[in-house]
Amino acid sequence: MTLFGISVAFAMLLVVLGTAMIVHSIVGKRRIVADFRRLSERIGGTITQRTPMAFPQITGRYDGRDASVFFHLAKGEKASIIYMVCTLSVKAASGFFLAKDKYFKTVNDPIKLTREVGDLIPGLDGRYQIRGTDAERAQRLFQQGELRTQLDVLEAFPSLVLGPDSLVAGKPFESAEETSADSLLTHFRALGKIATEMEAVA
């Protein structure tokens, strides 16, 4: 085969691979949309998708609370990661940030971090770095009720923002199996119980 023939064959292979990746991506997004349609039977709301290649999102209501699932691209220095994010509204007196150590990269500006999410609160749950502005309330929250049990349910999420206005659970997105209606409802159920406990802690 001549150099020209090799170049043509290589170009054709790239076209085939590129087409296959696009088709695979579109099919994957369609599956997520189908999962969201099944989820909408429980939480109502709307499903939006800008283009067939874009990730869809859903907004609705779960047990009287605003609920949503969307995808976020986090750009790092070496790689970008797509996160699946579940949110649920809450009306809590204060908020907390939970992050698993191996997923949490210390920022260069600890003062800014403390200003945005509060001081580190030790001794609450060994799985997480927990930050907040109300250590007393955090102690009561972790010592009473079922918060740890609900965090077990949300074990796959390496970071969570708990209040004061919204509960936000984010995880690296790995496959469309994660968007099944049953799986997402399990997450919302756990977040709902956390919301109830946070609102009850004086």
Phi and psi in degrees as GROMACS dihedral restraints (atoms count N, CA, C in turn):
[ dihedral_restraints ]
;  ai    aj    ak    al  type     phi  dphi    fc
    3     4     5     6     1   -74.9    20    10
    4     5     6     7     1   166.2    20    10
    6     7     8     9     1   -59.9    20    10
    7     8     9    10     1   -38.3    20    10
    9    10    11    12     1   -63.6    20    10
   10    11    12    13     1   -42.9    20    10
   12    13    14    15     1   -63.0    20    10
   13    14    15    16     1   -39.9    20    10
   15    16    17    18     1   -64.4    20    10
   16    17    18    19     1   -42.4    20    10
   18    19    20    21     1   -61.9    20    10
   19    20    21    22     1   -43.2    20    10
   21    22    23    24     1   -64.3    20    10
   22    23    24    25     1   -44.9    20    10
   24    25    26    27     1   -62.1    20    10
   25    26    27    28     1   -40.9    20    10
   27    28    29    30     1   -65.4    20    10
   28    29    30    31     1   -41.3    20    10
   30    31    32    33     1   -63.2    20    10
   31    32    33    34     1   -41.3    20    10
   33    34    35    36     1   -64.9    20    10
   34    35    36    37     1   -38.6    20    10
   36    37    38    39     1   -63.6    20    10
   37    38    39    40     1   -41.5    20    10
   39    40    41    42     1   -63.0    20    10
   40    41    42    43     1   -40.0    20    10
   42    43    44    45     1   -62.6    20    10
   43    44    45    46     1   -45.1    20    10
   45    46    47    48     1   -62.9    20    10
   46    47    48    49     1   -46.3    20    10
   48    49    50    51     1   -64.0    20    10
   49    50    51    52     1   -42.5    20    10
   51    52    53    54     1   -61.6    20    10
   52    53    54    55     1   -43.5    20    10
   54    55    56    57     1   -63.5    20    10
   55    56    57    58     1   -42.5    20    10
   57    58    59    60     1   -62.6    20    10
   58    59    60    61     1   -40.5    20    10
   60    61    62    63     1   -65.7    20    10
   61    62    63    64     1   -40.5    20    10
   63    64    65    66     1   -64.0    20    10
   64    65    66    67     1   -46.1    20    10
   66    67    68    69     1   -61.2    20    10
   67    68    69    70     1   -44.6    20    10
   69    70    71    72     1   -60.7    20    10
   70    71    72    73     1   -42.3    20    10
   72    73    74    75     1   -63.1    20    10
   73    74    75    76     1   -45.4    20    10
   75    76    77    78     1   -63.5    20    10
   76    77    78    79     1   -43.4    20    10
   78    79    80    81     1   -61.7    20    10
   79    80    81    82     1   -42.0    20    10
   81    82    83    84     1   -61.8    20    10
   82    83    84    85     1   -42.2    20    10
   84    85    86    87     1   -66.4    20    10
   85    86    87    88     1   -37.4    20    10
   87    88    89    90     1   -62.4    20    10
   88    89    90    91     1   -36.8    20    10
   90    91    92    93     1   -66.1    20    10
   91    92    93    94     1   -40.6    20    10
   93    94    95    96     1   -63.0    20    10
   94    95    96    97     1   -42.5    20    10
   96    97    98    99     1   -59.5    20    10
   97    98    99   100     1   -42.8    20    10
   99   100   101   102     1   -62.3    20    10
  100   101   102   103     1   -41.0    20    10
  102   103   104   105     1   -63.0    20    10
  103   104   105   106     1   -41.8    20    10
  105   106   107   108     1   -65.0    20    10
  106   107   108   109     1   -33.9    20    10
  108   109   110   111     1   -63.1    20    10
  109   110   111   112     1   -40.9    20    10
  111   112   113   114     1   -67.3    20    10
  112   113   114   115     1   -37.4    20    10
  114   115   116   117     1   -65.7    20    10
  115   116   117   118     1   -35.4    20    10
  117   118   119   120     1   -65.6    20    10
  118   119   120   121     1   -20.9    20    10
  120   121   122   123     1   -64.7    20    10
  121   122   123   124     1   -23.3    20    10
  123   124   125   126     1   -98.9    20    10
  124   125   126   127     1   -39.2    20    10
  126   127   128   129     1  -111.4    20    10
  127   128   129   130     1     0.2    20    10
  129   130   131   132     1    63.6    20    10
  130   131   132   133     1  -144.6    20    10
  132   133   134   135     1    79.6    20    10
  133   134   135   136     1  -160.4    20    10
  135   136   137   138     1  -129.9    20    10
  136   137   138   139     1   150.8    20    10
  138   139   140   141     1  -112.4    20    10
  139   140   141   142     1   129.9    20    10
  141   142   143   144     1  -125.9    20    10
  142   143   144   145     1   146.6    20    10
  144   145   146   147     1  -153.4    20    10
  145   146   147   148     1   114.3    20    10
  147   148   149   150     1   -62.7    20    10
  148   149   150   151     1   -44.4    20    10
  150   151   152   153     1  -142.4    20    10
  151   152   153   154     1   162.8    20    10
  153   154   155   156     1   -58.6    20    10
  154   155   156   157     1   -23.1    20    10
  156   157   158   159     1   -86.9    20    10
  157   158   159   160     1   -17.4    20    10
  159   160   161   162     1   -82.5    20    10
  160   161   162   163     1   151.3    20    10
  162   163   164   165     1   -71.2    20    10
  163   164   165   166     1   138.5    20    10
  165   166   167   168     1   -79.8    20    10
  166   167   168   169     1   168.9    20    10
  168   169   170   171     1  -141.4    20    10
  169   170   171   172     1   157.9    20    10
  171   172   173   174     1  -132.6    20    10
  172   173   174   175     1   138.8    20    10
  174   175   176   177     1  -127.5    20    10
  175   176   177   178     1   139.7    20    10
  177   178   179   180     1  -165.7    20    10
  178   179   180   181     1  -151.9    20    10
  180   181   182   183     1  -132.7    20    10
  181   182   183   184     1   132.3    20    10
  183   184   185   186     1  -122.0    20    10
  184   185   186   187     1   116.5    20    10
  186   187   188   189     1    48.0    20    10
  187   188   189   190     1    47.3    20    10
  189   190   191   192     1    80.8    20    10
  190   191   192   193     1     6.3    20    10
  192   193   194   195     1  -116.7    20    10
  193   194   195   196     1   145.5    20    10
  195   196   197   198     1   -63.4    20    10
  196   197   198   199     1   133.1    20    10
  198   199   200   201     1  -134.9    20    10
  199   200   201   202     1   148.9    20    10
  201   202   203   204     1  -155.9    20    10
  202   203   204   205     1   157.4    20    10
  204   205   206   207     1  -133.9    20    10
  205   206   207   208     1   128.4    20    10
  207   208   209   210     1  -147.3    20    10
  208   209   210   211     1   175.1    20    10
  210   211   212   213     1  -120.1    20    10
  211   212   213   214     1   141.7    20    10
  213   214   215   216     1  -132.2    20    10
  214   215   216   217     1   133.0    20    10
  216   217   218   219     1   -92.7    20    10
  217   218   219   220     1   115.1    20    10
  219   220   221   222     1   -99.8    20    10
  220   221   222   223     1   117.1    20    10
  222   223   224   225     1   -93.1    20    10
  223   224   225   226     1   122.4    20    10
  225   226   227   228     1  -106.5    20    10
  226   227   228   229     1  -178.5    20    10
  228   229   230   231     1   -68.9    20    10
  229   230   231   232     1   -37.0    20    10
  231   232   233   234     1  -108.7    20    10
  232   233   234   235     1   -25.5    20    10
  234   235   236   237     1  -154.7    20    10
  235   236   237   238     1   160.1    20    10
  237   238   239   240     1  -109.8    20    10
  238   239   240   241     1   142.8    20    10
  240   241   242   243     1  -124.4    20    10
  241   242   243   244     1   133.9    20    10
  243   244   245   246     1   -90.2    20    10
  244   245   246   247     1   124.4    20    10
  246   247   248   249     1  -105.7    20    10
  247   248   249   250     1   140.2    20    10
  249   250   251   252     1   -94.8    20    10
  250   251   252   253     1   130.1    20    10
  252   253   254   255     1  -124.3    20    10
  253   254   255   256     1   128.9    20    10
  255   256   257   258     1  -111.5    20    10
  256   257   258   259     1   134.1    20    10
  258   259   260   261     1  -128.6    20    10
  259   260   261   262     1   151.6    20    10
  261   262   263   264     1  -147.4    20    10
  262   263   264   265     1   135.5    20    10
  264   265   266   267     1   -74.8    20    10
  265   266   267   268     1   152.7    20    10
  267   268   269   270     1  -152.5    20    10
  268   269   270   271     1   158.1    20    10
  270   271   272   273     1  -125.9    20    10
  271   272   273   274     1    82.6    20    10
  273   274   275   276     1  -104.7    20    10
  274   275   276   277     1   158.7    20    10
  276   277   278   279     1   -73.4    20    10
  277   278   279   280     1   -25.6    20    10
  279   280   281   282     1  -154.5    20    10
  280   281   282   283     1   170.5    20    10
  282   283   284   285     1  -125.5    20    10
  283   284   285   286     1   160.9    20    10
  285   286   287   288     1  -138.8    20    10
  286   287   288   289     1   150.4    20    10
  288   289   290   291     1  -116.7    20    10
  289   290   291   292     1   124.7    20    10
  291   292   293   294     1  -116.7    20    10
  292   293   294   295     1   132.1    20    10
  294   295   296   297     1  -145.1    20    10
  295   296   297   298     1   134.3    20    10
  297   298   299   300     1   -73.0    20    10
  298   299   300   301     1   140.3    20    10
  300   301   302   303     1   -53.1    20    10
  301   302   303   304     1   -47.1    20    10
  303   304   305   306     1   -70.5    20    10
  304   305   306   307     1   -14.9    20    10
  306   307   308   309     1   -99.3    20    10
  307   308   309   310     1   -10.7    20    10
  309   310   311   312     1  -101.8    20    10
  310   311   312   313     1   117.4    20    10
  312   313   314   315     1   -98.2    20    10
  313   314   315   316     1   120.5    20    10
  315   316   317   318     1   -62.0    20    10
  316   317   318   319     1   131.0    20    10
  318   319   320   321     1   -81.6    20    10
  319   320   321   322     1   160.6    20    10
  321   322   323   324     1   -73.9    20    10
  322   323   324   325     1   -14.5    20    10
  324   325   326   327     1  -118.7    20    10
  325   326   327   328     1    83.0    20    10
  327   328   329   330     1   -62.2    20    10
  328   329   330   331     1   -28.6    20    10
  330   331   332   333     1   -65.9    20    10
  331   332   333   334     1   -43.2    20    10
  333   334   335   336     1   -64.6    20    10
  334   335   336   337     1   -41.0    20    10
  336   337   338   339     1   -60.7    20    10
  337   338   339   340     1   -46.3    20    10
  339   340   341   342     1   -63.0    20    10
  340   341   342   343     1   -39.6    20    10
  342   343   344   345     1   -64.4    20    10
  343   344   345   346     1   -35.6    20    10
  345   346   347   348     1   -83.9    20    10
  346   347   348   349     1   -39.5    20    10
  348   349   350   351     1  -125.4    20    10
  349   350   351   352     1    -0.2    20    10
  351   352   353   354     1    96.4    20    10
  352   353   354   355     1   178.3    20    10
  354   355   356   357     1   -78.5    20    10
  355   356   357   358     1   158.4    20    10
  357   358   359   360     1   -68.0    20    10
  358   359   360   361     1   131.5    20    10
  360   361   362   363     1  -113.6    20    10
  361   362   363   364     1   104.3    20    10
  363   364   365   366     1   -80.3    20    10
  364   365   366   367     1   164.0    20    10
  366   367   368   369     1    77.3    20    10
  367   368   369   370     1    14.4    20    10
  369   370   371   372     1   -96.1    20    10
  370   371   372   373     1   -47.7    20    10
  372   373   374   375     1  -158.0    20    10
  373   374   375   376     1   115.5    20    10
  375   376   377   378     1   -62.2    20    10
  376   377   378   379     1   -15.3    20    10
  378   379   380   381     1   -75.9    20    10
  379   380   381   382     1   -20.9    20    10
  381   382   383   384     1  -127.8    20    10
  382   383   384   385     1   151.9    20    10
  384   385   386   387     1   -83.9    20    10
  385   386   387   388     1   127.1    20    10
  387   388   389   390     1  -120.2    20    10
  388   389   390   391     1   126.4    20    10
  390   391   392   393     1  -123.2    20    10
  391   392   393   394     1   148.9    20    10
  393   394   395   396     1  -175.9    20    10
  394   395   396   397     1   173.4    20    10
  396   397   398   399     1  -103.9    20    10
  397   398   399   400     1    -1.3    20    10
  399   400   401   402     1  -135.2    20    10
  400   401   402   403     1    82.4    20    10
  402   403   404   405     1   -62.6    20    10
  403   404   405   406     1   -36.1    20    10
  405   406   407   408     1   -61.8    20    10
  406   407   408   409     1   -47.4    20    10
  408   409   410   411     1   -65.3    20    10
  409   410   411   412     1   -37.9    20    10
  411   412   413   414     1   -61.1    20    10
  412   413   414   415     1   -42.9    20    10
  414   415   416   417     1   -59.0    20    10
  415   416   417   418     1   -46.9    20    10
  417   418   419   420     1   -63.5    20    10
  418   419   420   421     1   -41.0    20    10
  420   421   422   423     1   -62.3    20    10
  421   422   423   424     1   -41.9    20    10
  423   424   425   426     1   -81.0    20    10
  424   425   426   427     1   -21.4    20    10
  426   427   428   429     1   -88.8    20    10
  427   428   429   430     1   -23.8    20    10
  429   430   431   432     1  -105.7    20    10
  430   431   432   433     1   159.1    20    10
  432   433   434   435     1    65.8    20    10
  433   434   435   436     1  -150.2    20    10
  435   436   437   438     1  -117.2    20    10
  436   437   438   439     1    24.7    20    10
  438   439   440   441     1   -57.3    20    10
  439   440   441   442     1   -47.0    20    10
  441   442   443   444     1   -61.4    20    10
  442   443   444   445     1   -37.0    20    10
  444   445   446   447     1   -62.3    20    10
  445   446   447   448     1   -41.7    20    10
  447   448   449   450     1   -71.0    20    10
  448   449   450   451     1   -32.1    20    10
  450   451   452   453     1   -66.7    20    10
  451   452   453   454     1   -31.2    20    10
  453   454   455   456     1   -60.3    20    10
  454   455   456   457     1   -42.1    20    10
  456   457   458   459     1   -63.8    20    10
  457   458   459   460     1   -33.5    20    10
  459   460   461   462     1   -96.8    20    10
  460   461   462   463     1    24.1    20    10
  462   463   464   465     1   -54.7    20    10
  463   464   465   466     1   -32.3    20    10
  465   466   467   468     1   -70.0    20    10
  466   467   468   469     1   -14.2    20    10
  468   469   470   471     1   -93.2    20    10
  469   470   471   472     1   114.2    20    10
  471   472   473   474     1   -76.4    20    10
  472   473   474   475     1   -14.4    20    10
  474   475   476   477     1  -142.2    20    10
  475   476   477   478     1   142.0    20    10
  477   478   479   480     1  -141.1    20    10
  478   479   480   481     1   140.3    20    10
  480   481   482   483     1  -109.3    20    10
  481   482   483   484     1   119.4    20    10
  483   484   485   486     1  -110.6    20    10
  484   485   486   487     1    91.1    20    10
  486   487   488   489     1    84.9    20    10
  487   488   489   490     1  -178.6    20    10
  489   490   491   492     1   -81.6    20    10
  490   491   492   493     1   -20.8    20    10
  492   493   494   495     1  -102.0    20    10
  493   494   495   496     1   -22.7    20    10
  495   496   497   498     1  -149.4    20    10
  496   497   498   499     1   148.6    20    10
  498   499   500   501     1  -101.7    20    10
  499   500   501   502     1   129.0    20    10
  501   502   503   504     1  -129.2    20    10
  502   503   504   505     1   119.7    20    10
  504   505   506   507     1  -118.5    20    10
  505   506   507   508     1   121.8    20    10
  507   508   509   510     1  -125.0    20    10
  508   509   510   511     1   143.3    20    10
  510   511   512   513     1  -146.4    20    10
  511   512   513   514     1   150.7    20    10
  513   514   515   516     1   -59.0    20    10
  514   515   516   517     1   131.3    20    10
  516   517   518   519     1   -82.4    20    10
  517   518   519   520     1   127.6    20    10
  519   520   521   522     1  -113.3    20    10
  520   521   522   523     1   -40.5    20    10
  522   523   524   525     1  -158.4    20    10
  523   524   525   526     1   162.0    20    10
  525   526   527   528     1   -65.8    20    10
  526   527   528   529     1   -18.3    20    10
  528   529   530   531     1   -59.4    20    10
  529   530   531   532     1   -25.8    20    10
  531   532   533   534     1   -71.8    20    10
  532   533   534   535     1   -14.8    20    10
  534   535   536   537     1  -100.7    20    10
  535   536   537   538     1    13.4    20    10
  537   538   539   540     1   -61.1    20    10
  538   539   540   541     1   147.2    20    10
  540   541   542   543     1   -57.7    20    10
  541   542   543   544     1   -41.5    20    10
  543   544   545   546     1   -62.2    20    10
  544   545   546   547     1   -43.1    20    10
  546   547   548   549     1   -64.0    20    10
  547   548   549   550     1   -46.5    20    10
  549   550   551   552     1   -66.4    20    10
  550   551   552   553     1   -37.4    20    10
  552   553   554   555     1   -65.2    20    10
  553   554   555   556     1   -33.4    20    10
  555   556   557   558     1   -62.2    20    10
  556   557   558   559     1   -42.7    20    10
  558   559   560   561     1   -63.7    20    10
  559   560   561   562     1   -45.2    20    10
  561   562   563   564     1   -64.5    20    10
  562   563   564   565     1   -36.9    20    10
  564   565   566   567     1   -61.7    20    10
  565   566   567   568     1   -45.3    20    10
  567   568   569   570     1   -65.2    20    10
  568   569   570   571     1   -44.0    20    10
  570   571   572   573     1   -62.6    20    10
  571   572   573   574     1   -37.9    20    10
  573   574   575   576     1   -62.9    20    10
  574   575   576   577     1   -40.2    20    10
  576   577   578   579     1   -68.5    20    10
  577   578   579   580     1   -36.9    20    10
  579   580   581   582     1   -64.5    20    10
  580   581   582   583     1   -42.7    20    10
  582   583   584   585     1   -58.9    20    10
  583   584   585   586     1   -44.8    20    10
  585   586   587   588     1   -61.6    20    10
  586   587   588   589     1   -42.1    20    10
  588   589   590   591     1   -67.3    20    10
  589   590   591   592     1   -40.8    20    10
  591   592   593   594     1   -64.7    20    10
  592   593   594   595     1   -38.3    20    10
  594   595   596   597     1   -71.3    20    10
  595   596   597   598     1   -23.2    20    10
  597   598   599   600     1   -87.0    20    10
  598   599   600   601     1   -19.6    20    10
  600   601   602   603     1   -79.1    20    10
  601   602   603   604     1   116.8    20    10
